[in-house]
Amino acid sequence: MLTELGLVLRFREDERPNQRPWAGWVRPDVSRPIFLIGRPFDGQIPAPGNGPMVALLAPDRPAVARAWQAALNHGGTDEGAPGLRPEYHADYYGAYFRDPDGNKLCVCCHDAVAGQ
């Protein structure tokens, strides 16, 4: 079905020790956005707010922190403070939270900091 939408498989990691099973698809000419599917991070069964997640692309790392803080200030709950997540890639900087309805959201930036 995803090929009918013009998406190609970018990566796939099967279940192995220290790996989470997931896969990602993109349009062939761009690296983002990525459509991801995978097992919920906490190992529980998929359910609304556990497994499905929307990730929003931020223009820079300070915007990630500001968006995360704004979410918490408006009733969201912390699911992962802003910071590097090198298990995704060296420049992945993200923050995770749940909205007041329990939906999990991410704000992330994939750019390296200038001068690094």
PAZAPA-4460 file (N, C-alpha, C; in steps of 0.05 Angstrom, whole numbers, plus 32768, in hexadecimal, padded with zeros to 4 digits):
% residues 116
    n_x    n_y    n_z   ca_x   ca_y   ca_z    c_x    c_y    c_z   seq   type   mol
   8010   7FE8   8000   8000   8000   8000   8011   8019   8000     1      M     A
   8027   801A   800F   8037   8032   8011   8045   8039   7FF6     2      L     A
   804B   8024   7FE7   8057   802A   7FCC   8043   8038   7FBB     3      T     A
   8029   8033   7FBE   8014   8041   7FAF   8013   805F   7FB6     4      E     A
   801E   8066   7FCD   801F   8082   7FD6   803A   808E   7FCF     5      L     A
   804B   807F   7FC1   8065   808A   7FB9   807A   8088   7FCF     6      G     A
   8075   8078   7FE3   8089   8075   7FF9   809A   805C   7FF5     7      L     A
   80B4   805E   7FFE   80C6   8048   7FFC   80D1   8042   8018     8      V     A
   80D8   8029   801D   80E3   8021   8037   80FE   802F   803B     9      L     A
   8101   803E   8051   811A   804A   8058   812A   8039   806B    10      R     A
   811D   802C   807E   812B   801A   8090   8117   8006   809C    11      F     A
   8122   7FF0   80A5   8112   7FDC   80B3   8125   7FCE   80C7    12      R     A
   811D   7FCD   80DF   812C   7FBF   80F4   8119   7FAA   8100    13      E     A
   8120   7F91   80FC   8110   7F7B   8108   8117   7F79   8125    14      D     A
   8106   7F6A   8133   810B   7F66   8150   8124   7F56   8155    15      E     A
   8137   7F63   8163   8150   7F56   816B   8157   7F61   8186    16      R     A
   816A   7F54   8194   8172   7F60   81AD   817B   7F7C   81AA    17      P     A
   8173   7F8E   81BC   817A   7FAA   81BC   8170   7FB9   81A4    18      N     A
   815D   7FAF   8195   8151   7FBC   817F   8133   7FBD   8182    19      Q     A
   8126   7FD2   817A   8109   7FD2   817A   8100   7FCD   815E    20      R     A
   80EC   7FBC   815A   80E3   7FB7   813F   80D3   7FCF   8134    21      P     A
   80DC   7FDA   811E   80CE   7FF1   8112   80D8   7FF3   80F5    22      W     A
   80C9   8003   80E6   80D0   8008   80CA   80C6   8024   80C3    23      A     A
   80D4   8030   80AF   80CD   804B   80A6   80CD   804D   8088    24      G     A
   80BA   805C   807E   80B7   8061   8061   80B8   807F   805C    25      W     A
   80C3   8086   8044   80C5   80A2   803C   80BF   80A4   801E    26      V     A
   80BC   80BC   8014   80BB   80C1   7FF7   80D8   80BE   7FEE    27      R     A
   80DD   80B4   7FD6   80F8   80AE   7FCD   810B   80C6   7FCB    28      P     A
   80FF   80DE   7FC8   8110   80F6   7FC4   8114   8107   7FDD    29      D     A
   810A   80FF   7FF4   810E   810E   800D   8112   80FB   8024    30      V     A
   811F   8105   8039   8124   80F4   8050   810F   80F7   8065    31      S     A
   80FE   810C   8064   80E9   8110   8077   80D2   811E   8069    32      R     A
   80B9   8118   8072   80B1   810A   8089   80B4   80EC   8085    33      P     A
   80B4   80DD   809C   80B5   80C0   809C   809B   80B5   80A7    34      I     A
   8090   80A1   809A   807A   8092   80A6   8086   807A   80B4    35      F     A
   8082   8079   80CF   808E   8064   80DF   8079   8052   80EB    36      L     A
   807F   8038   80EC   806F   8026   80FC   8082   8015   810D    37      I     A
   8079   800E   8124   808A   7FFD   8136   807B   7FF5   814F    38      G     A
   8087   7FE4   815E   807C   7FDC   8177   807E   7FF2   818B    39      R     A
   806A   7FF6   819D   806C   800B   81B1   8086   8009   81C2    40      P     A
   8090   8020   81C8   80AA   8022   81D7   80A9   8014   81F1    41      F     A
   8091   8014   81FF   8090   8007   8219   808A   7FE9   8218    42      D     A
   8089   7FDE   8200   8085   7FC1   81FD   8069   7FB7   8201    43      G     A
   8056   7FC9   8207   803A   7FC2   820A   802D   7FC0   81EF    44      Q     A
   8014   7FB7   81EF   8006   7FB5   81D5   7FFF   7FD1   81CA    45      I     A
   7FFE   7FD3   81B0   7FF7   7FED   81A4   7FDB   7FF5   81AC    46      P     A
   7FD7   800E   81B2   7FBD   8019   81B9   7FBE   8037   81B4    47      A     A
   7FA8   8045   81B2   7FA9   8062   81AF   7FBB   806F   81C5    48      P     A
   7FCF   807E   81BC   7FE1   808A   81CF   7FF8   8078   81D7    49      G     A
   7FF9   805F   81CD   800F   804D   81D3   8017   803E   81B9    50      N     A
   802A   8049   81AC   8032   803E   8192   802F   8054   817D    51      G     A
   8017   805C   8176   8014   8071   8163   801E   808C   816F    52      P     A
   802C   809B   815F   8037   80B5   8168   803A   80C7   8151    53      M     A
   8034   80E0   8155   8039   80F5   8141   8053   8103   8149    54      V     A
   8065   8106   8135   807F   8114   813A   807E   812E   8129    55      A     A
   8084   8144   8136   8084   815E   8128   80A1   8167   8125    56      L     A
   80A8   8171   810E   80C3   817A   8108   80C7   8196   8110    57      L     A
   80DB   819B   8121   80E1   81B6   812B   80F8   81C1   811B    58      A     A
   80F9   81DC   8118   810E   81E9   8108   812A   81E7   8115    59      P     A
   812B   81E4   8130   8145   81E3   813E   8140   81D7   8159    60      D     A
   8156   81D2   8167   8155   81C6   8182   8147   81D7   8197    61      R     A
   814C   81F1   8197   813E   8202   81AB   811F   8200   81A7    62      P     A
   8116   81FE   818E   80F9   81FC   8189   80EE   81E2   8194    63      A     A
   80FE   81CC   8194   80F5   81B3   81A0   80F0   81B7   81BE    64      V     A
   8103   81C4   81CB   8100   81C8   81E8   80E8   81DB   81EE    65      A     A
   80E5   81F0   81DE   80CF   8202   81E3   80B4   81F4   81DF    66      R     A
   80B1   81E4   81CA   8098   81D7   81C4   8092   81C2   81DA    67      A     A
   80A6   81B4   81E3   80A2   81A0   81F9   8099   81AE   8212    68      W     A
   80A6   81C5   8219   809E   81D3   8231   8082   81DF   822F    69      Q     A
   807B   81E9   8218   8060   81F3   8213   804C   81DD   8217    70      A     A
   8052   81C5   820D   803F   81AF   8210   803B   81A8   822D    71      A     A
   8050   81A8   823D   804E   81A2   8259   803F   81B8   8268    72      L     A
   8044   81D1   8260   8036   81E8   826C   8018   81E8   8267    73      N     A
   800F   81D9   8252   7FF3   81D8   824A   7FE6   81BD   8250    74      H     A
   7FF1   81AF   8264   7FE4   8196   826C   7FF0   817C   8262    75      G     A
   8005   817E   8251   8012   8166   8247   8023   8159   825D    76      G     A
   802A   8140   8259   803C   8132   826B   8055   8129   825D    77      T     A
   806B   812A   826C   8085   8124   8261   8088   8106   825A    78      D     A
   8092   8101   8242   8098   80E5   8239   80B5   80E4   8230    79      E     A
   80C5   80F9   8235   80E1   80FA   822D   80EA   8116   8228    80      G     A
   80FA   8121   823A   8103   813D   8238   8114   8141   821F    81      A     A
   8116   815A   8216   8126   8161   81FE   8143   8157   8202    82      P     A
   814D   814B   81ED   8168   8141   81EE   816F   8131   81D5    83      G     A
   8189   812C   81D2   8192   811B   81BC   8189   80FE   81C0    84      L     A
   8182   80F1   81AA   817B   80D5   81AA   818D   80C8   8195    85      R     A
   81A6   80C3   819C   81B9   80B8   8188   81B2   809C   817F    86      P     A
   81A0   808E   818C   8198   8074   8182   8189   8076   8168    87      E     A
   817E   808F   8162   8171   8093   8149   8185   809D   8134    88      Y     A
   8194   80B2   813A   81AB   80BA   812A   81B9   80D0   813A    89      H     A
   81D1   80D7   8133   81E3   80E8   8143   81D7   8104   8148    90      A     A
   81C6   810E   8136   81BC   8129   813A   819E   812A   8142    91      D     A
   8192   8113   8148   8176   8113   814F   8173   811F   816B    92      Y     A
   8164   8135   816C   815E   8143   8185   8140   8144   8187    93      Y     A
   8135   8137   819B   8118   8136   819D   810E   8138   81BA    94      G     A
   80F4   813B   81BC   80E6   813C   81D6   80CB   812E   81D2    95      A     A
   80C1   8121   81E6   80A8   8112   81E5   8095   811A   81FB    96      Y     A
   807C   811A   81F5   8068   8121   8209   804D   8115   8201    97      F     A
   803B   8115   8214   801F   810D   820E   800D   8125   8213    98      R     A
   7FFA   8128   8201   7FE7   813E   8204   7FD3   8136   821A    99      D     A
   7FC2   8148   8223   7FAF   8142   8239   7F9C   812A   8232   100      P     A
   7F99   8123   8219   7F88   810C   8212   7F98   80F2   8211   101      D     A
   7FB2   80F3   8216   7FC3   80DB   8216   7FD1   80D4   81FC   102      G     A
   7FCE   80E5   81E7   7FDC   80E0   81CE   7FF9   80E7   81D1   103      N     A
   800A   80D5   81C7   8027   80DA   81C8   8030   80EA   81B0   104      K     A
   8040   80FE   81B6   804B   8110   81A1   8069   8113   81A5   105      L     A
   8076   811A   818F   8092   811F   818E   8097   8139   8180   106      C     A
   80AB   8147   8189   80B6   815E   817A   80D3   8159   8176   107      V     A
   80DD   815B   815E   80F9   8154   8159   8106   8165   8144   108      C     A
   8121   8165   8145   8131   8173   8132   8147   815F   812A   109      C     A
   814D   815E   8110   8161   814B   8106   817B   8159   80FE   110      H     A
   817D   8173   8102   8194   8182   80F9   81AB   8183   810E   111      D     A
   81C3   8183   8105   81DA   8186   8116   81DB   81A3   8120   112      A     A
   81E7   81A7   8137   81EB   81C2   8141   8202   81CE   8131   113      V     A
   81FF   81E7   8128   8214   81F4   8119   822E   81F4   8128   114      A     A
   8244   81EF   811A   825E   81EF   8126   8266   81D4   8131   115      G     A
   8255   81C0   812F   825D   81A5   813A   8267   8194   8123   116      Q     A
***
